[in-house]
Amino acid sequence: MRSFDYYKVTTVSQAVALLARHKETAAVLGGGSDMLAIMKDRVEGAKLKSPRHVLDINGVKEMSYIKEEKGSLIIGAATTLSEIASSSLISGKYPLIAQAAGQVGVPQIRNVATLGGNLCQRPRCWYFRGRLFGDCLRKGGSNCYAQAGENQYHAIFANGTCCMVYPSDMAVALAALGAKVEIAAAKGKRMVPVDQFYVKPEKSILKETILLPGELVKGVEVPAPLQGSKGVFLKLKERQAFDFAIVSVAATVVLKGDTVTEAHIVLGGVAPFPWRSTRAEAACKGKKLKDAVGTACKAAVEGAAPLSNNAYKVKATEGLVEQALGLLA
């Protein structure tokens, strides 16, 4: 690990002031389960360097909370995943979020990992993480080694440039609920829908989120569930105790009687960002859910372009969507 300056901040204003001062060389430390691993492994490249200034936000009380305001659920970015998974408010009114938080890592990781860190983590692609691949696209190089290399865990959608998959379970769940991310900066704050928070590879290959230098995630806002709404989060992984998603799905529907009036289906583990399946959603709307499951499953994988070693993800995606919608029907 390279040397760095450490700052223990206690307020959001302190954090954003330091980020504004150091910009390209600063990083925010929450639980550290991702960022410290990258620093220890010296994940660097042509345009990726280790942070020289690390801001510890664990003492920022205004970023650690779970509450309701004006009918919406508000969760601070420094709130741990264990706190989210065990919250009676969340499990009672927003169970999909609790299900997703409870699927991340193991208890020891959830006890320190934060919501903001989970939303902003870097790719888990072994070529991005590996020291031997300094010219990986995500590091500012010119090669995506997974295109022709070991790609069994990589993307089946939007994989023409960089075929990593975004690893956040919380992003998938929150996108399905229409949540917004609150972004703080020295000049003020802005609110961005989760499904607009992530950058598509063709727009930028060097970062995964729209965060600008000097900005940090302060929290998320989740709208109140509509009457008749139901949701579920499912995750397929190799090791049931602890693993990243091979495929995950967050599905929500609003039912009037047994007819679907609204549907949101978001997939994880299949694209470089949370993948919203608008085709599967359209296959459900206006129909009885139990009659639409088969069509929706096939619609969810339309346009998939598997790589040399991950065609199995197409069937896995279809099956997981079928299971999720079956549970909601």
Secondary structure, 3 states (H helix, E strand, C coil): CCCCEEEECCCHHHHHHHHHHHHHHEEEECCCCCHHHHHHCCCCECCECCCCEEEECCCCHHHCCEEEECCEEEEECCCEHHHHHHCHHHHHHCHHHHHHHCCCCCHHHHCCCEHHHHHCCCCCCHHHHCCCCCCEHHHCCCECHHHCCCCCCCCCCCCCCCCCCCCCHHHHHHHHCCCEEEEEECCEEEEEEHHHHECCCCCCCCCCECCCCCCEEEEEEECCCCCCEEEEEEEECCCCCCCCCCEEEEEEEEEECCEEEEEEEEEECCCCCCEECHHHHHHHCCCEHHHHHHHHHHHHCCCCCCCCCCCHHHHHHHHHHHHHHHHHC
